[in-house]
Amino acid sequence: MAFRTVIRKESLFAPSLSSETRQPQTATEKILRRYAVGLPEGKVVRSGDYISISPWRILTHDNTAAVMGKFLTIGASKIRDPQQAVLAIDHDVASDSHSNMYGSVGCLGMAIVRSDAASIWATTKTWSLDPPVAKGTFLGTLPPGISGRDVIVALYDRPTIASMTTEWGALSGLMPVDSALERWLRAKATVSAALGDGVAANQITHERIDELMNNRPTADPGASYAKSFNLNLSTSSPIVSGPNSVRVATPLRELEAQDIRVNKAYPVSCTNGRASDIQSAARVFSEAAEKGEKAQVAPGVNFFIAAASLEQRIAEELWPLHRFGDPSTLLQPDEVGISASNRNSKGRMGSPDAKAYLTSPAVVAASALHGKTAGPGWYQKPDSFEQDIAFSIEEVPEKLIVEADSSEDDGAMVDILPGFPEKIQGEVVFCDADNINTDGIYPGNTYEDNITVKKMAEVVMENFDQDFGTATAILAKQIPLVVSSSFGNIFQRNSINNALMLVEAPRPCTATAGDFQGRLSDKMDCIPVLSDTGEGGENVLTRRTGWTSLWDAQETWTQKVGEVPPTVQMIAKAGLESWVKEDIAST
């Protein structure tokens, strides 16, 4: 799902992008609020609020058939706004969890799911969360041998970090509209004009680029950010994530010293599949040949490349390639894989007993060449180098809370629709863990369109805790509410679309954790060993607290949460598909 900041025949920016506002806004807020629909007059939407939106474009690639199935299920017969839908079969567009990649060219790209795409086809709109925004500032220059996988600066590397923001649970990864982007756009415009391609020539022109650069979306001075971080680029070094977690980052030099054998290597993916990525991987082998070394994959290593262009298809006819998804590409028990892809959750790339690492294409190629974790040898440590990663993070939640509590009321209180619960009461089941990923919640063997609710109840959370189903099974067991310090965007979308209510409330979660000893100190991407045990010394992953909770903020504690407008209430009450059916019937 994309919200335009470029490629438009009329004026690029509505007044809401450039006019003065009552509160300073970030660039994300300016773009997102421009596409909000159904807001009361004068209403100011704050970070954390839910809104209804009608995006500029909804893009689908090879999952279009799956979206069509949802489209027909909800009773739709035609796409309401054909100009809004882009269906791409012959080339790649981002329509799934990595639509964040559009942020690399200054476009607010947001991930949605099949139900959302079908909803937009049928009604032109869906719902969204106005997200808290983190601000990143890059300082200094990159040392030789550092790629965009380690840190992002050059335009051709920006898609990598924009795509990877998904893995941090982010809604988008918006990059600045700056001189680097302008140079890239102007090169595209010049080529399109020279080729005389009518479609491309009308989409990207130097005149439209002039308009964009004169009206580029920028944050207002004084805009509030939930978090700010500064990264000193000169202190960056090659990094490897894992095993089995994108959040466990280790300098390559430390892993090289461990001589970790590699069984399978995957140098390209949707995160790192550009010509420059393939070139960097090829350079590893060409330089080995120039040195008189064997320029071939080490014995015992399988090196996988998936065809992604006509040129590669021709090459495939000469050299058979295995594709991702082929059983032979999956990691087997006790194997080690190193990949330039975006996810390495436990069990995602094969057996849960295997180890998966993520890194740059060049490091993947070097590891395949040597048969163990290894770098290409290009990195040059700066003279002023002090540590492998130097960055600072300023968290300002208290500042935001004070601002929100002290701000004037910008509109009437939200009305509660009939059927939407004002209070929710029930037993509390506590999972005291951080970063529980989707593979832990919903295992891969359930990826079936026609799976029954009964089957879901049997397997949900089994990768997190084999005994979880005996305690509860979320929506399949009719649990009405999940409370967490924070939620990843994809989980949040799927939950609300399926009428599972979520509340982000860090303070009560922290307070609850304090009542139990032996908290998980590690991340749940790799399930660690608990120090807290139950009877017989068994680890406790899911705890039935014996508490009964009444969701009524004024009774025991106060936590400011985002507003839920009537449209989103209807979705949360019965699910997105039911709301779309009602909308179709009313029109």
C-alpha positions in Angstrom: 0.0 0.0 0.0 1.5 3.3 -1.1 0.9 6.9 -0.3 2.4 9.2 -3.0 4.9 11.9 -2.6 5.7 11.8 -6.3 4.3 10.5 -9.7 1.2 12.5 -10.0 0.0 14.7 -12.9 -1.7 17.4 -10.9 -0.2 19.2 -7.9 1.9 16.8 -5.9 0.9 18.0 -2.5 -2.4 18.9 -1.0 -2.5 21.9 1.4 -2.3 19.6 4.4 1.3 18.8 3.4 2.5 22.4 3.4 0.1 24.5 5.4 0.7 25.4 9.0 -0.7 23.0 11.6 -1.7 23.3 15.2 1.0 20.9 16.2 4.4 20.3 14.5 4.2 17.1 12.4 6.7 14.6 11.1 6.9 13.8 7.4 5.1 10.5 8.1 2.2 12.2 9.8 1.8 14.7 7.0 1.6 12.1 4.3 -0.6 9.7 6.3 -3.1 12.3 7.5 -3.5 13.6 4.0 -5.1 10.2 3.0 -7.2 9.9 6.1 -11.0 9.8 5.5 -14.0 10.3 7.6 -12.4 12.5 10.2 -14.6 15.0 12.1 -14.0 18.6 11.0 -11.1 20.2 12.9 -10.1 16.8 14.3 -6.3 16.5 14.9 -5.1 12.9 14.9 -2.3 12.0 17.3 0.2 9.3 17.2 -1.4 6.1 18.4 -4.8 6.8 17.0 -6.6 4.5 14.6 -7.8 6.1 11.4 -9.6 5.2 8.1 -7.5 5.7 5.0 -7.8 5.6 1.3 -4.3 5.1 -0.2 -3.1 6.4 -3.5 -2.2 2.9 -4.8 -2.8 -0.7 -3.6 -0.2 -3.0 -5.2 -0.2 -6.8 -5.4 2.2 -9.1 -7.1 2.1 -12.9 -7.4 -0.4 -13.1 -4.5 -3.1 -11.4 -6.5 -5.0 -14.7 -6.8 -5.1 -15.0 -3.0 -6.4 -11.5 -2.7 -9.0 -12.3 -5.4 -10.2 -15.2 -3.2 -10.8 -12.8 -0.3 -12.4 -10.4 -2.7 -15.0 -12.9 -3.9 -15.6 -14.2 -0.4 -16.7 -10.8 0.8 -19.3 -10.6 -2.0 -17.5 -8.0 -4.1 -18.0 -8.0 -7.9 -15.9 -5.1 -9.1 -12.9 -3.0 -8.1 -14.5 0.3 -7.0 -11.5 2.5 -8.2 -9.6 0.8 -11.0 -7.0 3.6 -11.0 -6.1 2.7 -7.4 -5.2 -0.9 -8.0 -1.9 -2.1 -9.5 -1.6 -5.8 -10.4 1.9 -6.7 -11.4 2.7 -10.1 -12.8 5.7 -9.5 -14.9 7.8 -7.6 -12.3 8.1 -7.2 -8.6 6.1 -4.7 -6.5 5.9 -4.8 -2.7 2.4 -5.6 -1.4 3.2 -7.8 1.6 5.1 -7.3 4.8 8.0 -5.6 3.1 6.1 -2.8 1.4 8.2 -0.6 3.7 10.8 -0.8 0.9 9.0 2.1 -0.9 10.3 4.3 1.9 13.7 4.2 0.2 12.4 6.6 -2.5 10.5 8.9 -0.1 7.1 7.1 -0.5 5.2 6.1 2.6 4.8 2.4 1.9 2.9 0.3 4.4 2.4 -3.4 4.7 -1.1 -4.8 4.6 -2.6 -8.3 4.4 -4.9 -10.0 1.9 -8.1 -8.9 3.7 -6.9 -5.3 3.6 -6.1 -5.5 -0.1 -9.5 -7.0 -0.9 -11.1 -4.3 1.2 -9.4 -1.5 -0.7 -10.4 -3.1 -4.0 -14.0 -3.2 -2.9 -14.3 0.0 -1.0 -11.1 2.1 -1.7 -10.3 2.2 2.0 -9.1 0.3 5.0 -7.8 1.3 8.5 -4.4 2.3 9.7 -2.6 3.2 12.9 -1.0 6.7 13.1 2.3 5.4 14.4 4.9 6.7 16.8 7.9 7.8 14.7 11.6 7.2 15.4 14.1 9.6 14.0 17.5 8.4 12.8 20.5 10.6 12.1 23.6 9.3 10.3 26.9 11.0 11.0 30.4 10.7 9.4 31.3 8.4 6.5 31.4 4.7 5.9 34.8 2.8 6.0 35.8 0.8 2.9 34.2 -2.6 2.8 30.9 -1.7 4.6 27.7 -2.4 2.6 24.1 -1.3 3.0 23.4 -4.4 4.9 25.6 -3.1 7.7 24.2 0.5 7.5 22.4 2.5 4.9 23.5 5.6 3.1 23.8 5.3 -0.7 20.5 5.3 -2.6 20.9 1.9 -4.1 21.3 0.5 -0.6 18.4 2.3 0.9 15.8 -0.4 0.0 17.7 -2.8 2.3 17.2 -0.9 5.5 13.7 0.3 4.5 12.7 -3.4 3.9 14.3 -4.5 7.2 12.3 -2.0 9.3 9.5 -4.6 9.0 11.7 -7.0 11.1 11.7 -4.4 13.9 7.9 -4.3 13.9 7.8 -0.9 12.1 4.9 0.3 10.0 7.2 2.0 7.4 10.8 3.1 6.8 10.6 6.6 5.3 13.8 8.0 3.8 14.4 11.6 3.0 13.6 13.2 -0.4 17.2 14.5 -0.9 19.8 15.1 -3.5 20.7 11.4 -3.8 17.1 10.6 -4.7 16.9 13.5 -7.0 19.9 12.3 -9.0 18.4 8.8 -9.2 15.0 10.2 -10.4 16.6 12.5 -13.0 18.6 9.6 -14.4 15.4 7.6 -14.8 13.6 10.6 -16.4 16.5 11.1 -18.9 16.5 7.4 -19.9 12.7 7.3 -20.2 12.7 10.4 -22.4 15.5 8.9 -24.6 13.7 5.6 -25.1 10.4 7.3 -25.9 8.4 5.0 -23.7 5.1 6.7 -23.5 4.1 5.3 -20.1 7.4 5.8 -18.3 8.0 9.2 -19.9 4.8 10.5 -18.6 5.3 9.1 -15.1 8.8 10.4 -14.3 9.7 13.7 -16.0 12.2 16.5 -15.1 9.2 18.9 -14.6 7.6 16.7 -12.1 10.9 16.1 -10.3 11.3 19.9 -10.1 7.8 20.1 -8.5 8.7 17.4 -6.0 12.0 19.0 -5.0 10.3 22.3 -4.5 7.6 20.8 -2.3 9.4 17.9 -0.7 7.8 16.5 2.5 9.8 17.4 5.5 9.2 17.3 9.2 8.2 20.5 11.0 10.7 22.0 13.5 9.7 20.8 16.9 8.0 17.6 15.7 7.9 15.0 18.5 9.5 11.6 18.1 9.1 8.5 20.2 12.8 7.8 19.9 15.8 9.4 18.3 19.1 7.7 17.5 22.4 8.8 16.1 24.8 6.4 14.2 28.4 7.3 13.7 29.0 5.6 10.3 32.8 5.6 10.7 32.5 3.1 13.6 30.5 0.6 11.6 31.9 -2.8 10.7 30.6 -5.9 8.9 27.8 -7.4 11.0 26.1 -10.9 11.1 22.7 -11.4 12.7 21.9 -14.6 14.4 21.7 -17.4 15.0 17.9 -17.5 14.5 17.3 -13.9 15.3 17.5 -10.6 13.4 18.0 -8.8 16.8 21.2 -10.7 17.8 24.0 -8.9 16.0 27.6 -9.9 16.1 30.7 -8.3 14.5 31.9 -10.6 11.7 35.4 -10.7 13.1 34.1 -12.5 16.2 32.3 -15.1 14.2 35.3 -15.6 11.9 37.4 -16.5 14.9 34.9 -19.2 15.8 35.3 -21.1 12.5 31.6 -21.8 12.2 31.0 -24.2 9.3 28.4 -23.3 6.7 26.2 -25.9 4.9 24.0 -23.7 2.8 24.4 -20.2 1.5 21.8 -17.9 0.0 23.3 -14.7 -1.5 20.3 -12.9 -2.8 16.7 -12.2 -1.8 14.0 -9.5 -2.0 16.1 -7.6 0.5 19.4 -7.9 -1.3 18.7 -8.8 -5.0 19.8 -5.8 -6.9 22.5 -5.9 -9.6 25.0 -4.3 -7.2 24.3 -7.1 -4.6 25.0 -9.8 -7.2 28.0 -7.9 -8.4 29.5 -7.7 -4.9 29.0 -11.5 -4.4 30.6 -12.2 -7.8 33.5 -10.0 -6.9 34.4 -12.3 -4.1 35.0 -15.2 -6.5 36.7 -13.1 -9.2 39.2 -11.7 -6.7 39.9 -15.2 -5.5 40.7 -16.2 -9.1 43.0 -13.2 -9.5 44.9 -14.3 -6.5 45.4 -17.8 -7.9 43.0 -19.3 -5.4 40.2 -21.7 -6.1 37.2 -19.6 -7.2 34.6 -22.1 -6.4 32.1 -23.0 -3.6 33.8 -25.0 -0.9 33.1 -28.7 -0.6 30.0 -29.5 1.5 28.4 -26.1 0.8 25.2 -25.7 -1.2 25.1 -22.2 -2.9 21.5 -21.2 -3.9 20.5 -18.4 -6.3 16.9 -17.8 -7.4 16.3 -16.6 -11.0 14.9 -13.0 -11.0 15.3 -11.7 -14.5 15.3 -12.8 -18.2 19.1 -12.8 -18.2 19.1 -15.2 -15.2 16.5 -17.3 -16.8 18.7 -17.8 -19.8 21.6 -18.6 -17.5 19.4 -21.1 -15.6 19.0 -23.1 -18.9 22.7 -23.5 -19.0 23.2 -24.0 -15.2 20.2 -25.5 -13.4 19.4 -23.6 -10.2 17.4 -24.6 -7.2 14.7 -22.1 -6.1 13.7 -21.1 -2.6 10.9 -23.3 -1.4 12.5 -26.4 -3.0 12.9 -28.9 -0.2 16.6 -29.2 -1.0 17.1 -25.6 0.0 15.8 -26.0 3.5 18.1 -26.3 6.5 18.3 -29.8 8.0 18.9 -30.5 11.7 22.3 -29.3 12.9 23.0 -27.5 9.6 24.2 -23.9 9.4 22.8 -21.5 6.8 24.0 -18.0 6.0 21.7 -15.7 4.0 21.2 -12.2 2.6 17.4 -12.5 3.2 15.4 -10.6 5.8 14.3 -13.2 8.4 16.0 -16.0 10.2 13.5 -16.9 13.0 13.9 -20.3 14.6 12.6 -22.9 12.2 11.8 -20.4 9.4 14.5 -21.6 7.0 14.1 -25.3 7.8 14.5 -27.4 10.9 14.2 -25.7 14.3 17.4 -27.5 15.2 19.4 -25.7 12.5 21.1 -22.3 12.8 20.5 -19.4 10.4 22.5 -16.3 10.1 21.8 -13.1 8.1 24.4 -10.8 6.5 25.4 -9.0 3.3 25.7 -10.8 -0.1 29.5 -10.4 -0.1 29.8 -12.1 3.3 27.5 -14.9 2.1 29.7 -15.4 -0.9 32.9 -15.4 1.1 31.5 -17.9 3.5 30.5 -20.2 0.7 34.0 -19.8 -0.8 35.7 -20.7 2.5 33.1 -23.2 3.9 32.8 -21.2 7.1 31.7 -17.7 8.2 34.1 -15.4 6.5 34.3 -11.9 5.1 35.6 -10.8 1.7 38.6 -8.9 3.3 37.5 -5.5 2.0 36.9 -3.9 5.3 39.4 -1.3 6.5 39.2 -0.2 10.1 39.4 3.6 10.4 42.3 5.0 12.5 39.8 6.6 14.9 37.9 3.4 15.3 36.7 2.8 18.9 34.1 0.1 18.8 32.2 -2.0 16.2 28.9 -0.1 16.5 28.7 3.3 18.0 25.2 4.8 18.3 23.1 6.5 20.9 19.4 6.3 21.4 17.2 8.9 23.1 13.9 7.5 24.3 11.4 10.1 25.2 8.2 8.4 26.2 7.8 10.5 29.3 8.2 13.6 27.3 5.4 12.5 24.9 3.1 11.5 27.8 3.5 14.9 29.3 2.8 16.6 25.9 -0.2 14.4 25.3 -1.7 14.9 28.8 -1.1 18.7 28.8 -2.4 19.3 25.3 -5.8 20.8 24.7 -8.7 18.7 23.6 -8.8 18.6 19.7 -12.3 17.0 19.3 -15.2 15.4 21.0 -14.7 12.0 22.7 -15.2 9.0 20.5 -18.7 7.5 20.6 -18.9 3.8 21.4 -21.0 1.9 18.9 -23.5 -0.7 19.9 -21.8 -4.1 20.2 -18.3 -2.7 20.8 -17.2 -3.7 24.3 -16.8 -0.9 26.8 -15.4 -3.4 29.3 -13.7 -6.8 28.9 -13.3 -9.2 31.8 -11.5 -12.5 32.1 -8.6 -14.6 33.4 -5.1 -13.3 32.8 -2.7 -15.6 31.0 0.9 -14.2 31.1 3.6 -14.8 28.5 6.6 -13.0 30.0 8.8 -12.7 26.8 10.0 -10.1 24.4 9.9 -10.3 20.6 7.6 -13.3 20.2 7.6 -13.6 16.4 5.0 -14.7 13.9 6.7 -18.1 13.4 6.3 -18.7 17.1 2.6 -17.7 17.1 1.5 -19.4 13.9 3.8 -22.3 12.7 4.5 -22.7 9.0 2.7 -26.0 8.7 -0.6 -24.1 9.1 -0.1 -21.9 6.0 -3.3 -23.1 4.4 -6.2 -20.9 3.1 -8.8 -23.4 4.2 -7.6 -24.3 7.7 -10.4 -24.6 10.2 -10.7 -22.6 13.5 -10.5 -25.9 15.4 -7.2 -26.7 13.8 -5.9 -23.2 14.5 -6.8 -23.8 18.2 -4.7 -26.9 18.2 -1.5 -25.4 16.8 -1.5 -21.7 17.6 1.6 -20.7 19.6 3.1 -24.3 19.5 6.5 -23.0 18.4 6.5 -20.8 21.5 5.2 -23.3 23.9 4.1 -26.9 23.2 1.7 -26.7 26.2 0.3 -23.3 25.2 -2.8 -24.9 23.7 -3.7 -26.4 27.1 -3.8 -22.9 28.5 -5.4 -20.9 25.7 -5.4 -20.4 21.9 -6.0 -16.7 21.5 -9.0 -16.0 19.2 -9.7 -19.7 18.5 -10.3 -20.1 22.2 -12.4 -16.9 22.3 -9.9 -14.8 24.2 -11.2 -11.2 23.5 -8.1 -9.1 24.3 -4.3 -9.1 24.1 -2.3 -6.6 26.1 1.4 -5.9 25.3 4.0 -3.3 25.7 4.0 -3.1 21.8 2.9 -5.0 18.8 4.5 -5.6 15.4 2.6 -4.1 12.5 1.7 -7.3 10.7 0.4 -9.0 13.9 -1.6 -5.9 14.7 -3.3 -5.8 11.3 -4.2 -9.5 11.2 -5.5 -9.3 14.8 -7.8 -6.4 14.2 -9.0 -7.7 10.8 -10.0 -10.8 12.6 -11.8 -9.0 15.5 -9.1 -9.7 18.1 -8.7 -6.5 20.2 -5.2 -5.3 21.1 -4.1 -2.7 23.7 -0.5 -1.3 23.9 0.1 -0.6 27.5 3.8 -0.8 28.6 3.3 0.2 32.2 0.8 -2.5 33.3 2.9 -5.1 31.4 6.0 -4.0 33.2 4.2 -4.1 36.5 2.9 -7.6 35.9 6.4 -8.8 35.0 7.6 -7.4 38.3 5.3 -9.8 40.1 7.1 -12.8 38.8 10.7 -13.8 39.2 12.9 -15.4 36.6 11.8 -13.3 33.6 13.1 -14.2 30.2 16.2 -12.1 29.9 16.8 -13.1 26.3 14.7 -12.5 23.1 12.1 -15.0 21.9 13.4 -15.2 18.4 15.6 -18.0 19.8 13.6 -19.6 22.7 16.0 -19.4 25.7 16.1 -21.5 28.8 14.1 -20.0 31.6 15.5 -19.6 35.1 12.0 -19.8 36.5 10.7 -23.4 36.6 7.5 -25.2 37.5 6.9 -28.4 39.2 9.5 -31.1 38.4 12.0 -28.5 37.2 10.1 -27.9 33.9 10.4 -24.4 32.3 7.3 -22.2 32.5 6.6 -20.6 29.2 2.9 -19.8 29.6 1.6 -18.9 33.0 -2.0 -19.0 34.2 -1.9 -16.3 36.8 -5.2 -17.0 38.5 -5.9 -13.3 38.2 -9.2 -11.9 36.9 -8.8 -8.7 35.0 -11.5 -6.0 34.2 -10.5 -3.7 31.3 -11.6 -0.5 32.8 -8.8 2.1 32.8 -10.4 4.3 35.5 -10.7 1.5 38.1 -7.0 0.8 38.8 -4.6 2.5 36.5 -4.5 5.1 33.8 -2.9 4.5 30.4 -3.4 6.9 27.5 -4.1 4.8 24.4 -5.0 5.7 20.9 -8.5 6.6 19.9 -10.6 4.0 18.0 -13.0 5.8 15.7 -16.4 4.3 14.7 -15.2 2.7 11.4 -12.3 0.9 13.1 -14.7 -0.1 15.9 -16.9 -1.8 13.4 -13.9 -3.7 12.0 -12.7 -4.7 15.5 -16.2 -5.8 16.5 -16.9 -8.3 13.7 -13.8 -8.4 11.5 -12.7 -6.6 8.3 -14.6 -8.9 6.0 -17.9 -8.3 7.8 -17.4 -4.6 7.6 -16.6 -4.7 3.9 -19.8 -6.8 3.2 -21.8 -4.1 5.1 -20.2 -1.3 3.0 -20.9 -3.1 -0.3 -24.5 -3.7 0.7 -25.0 0.0 1.6 -23.7 1.1 -1.8 
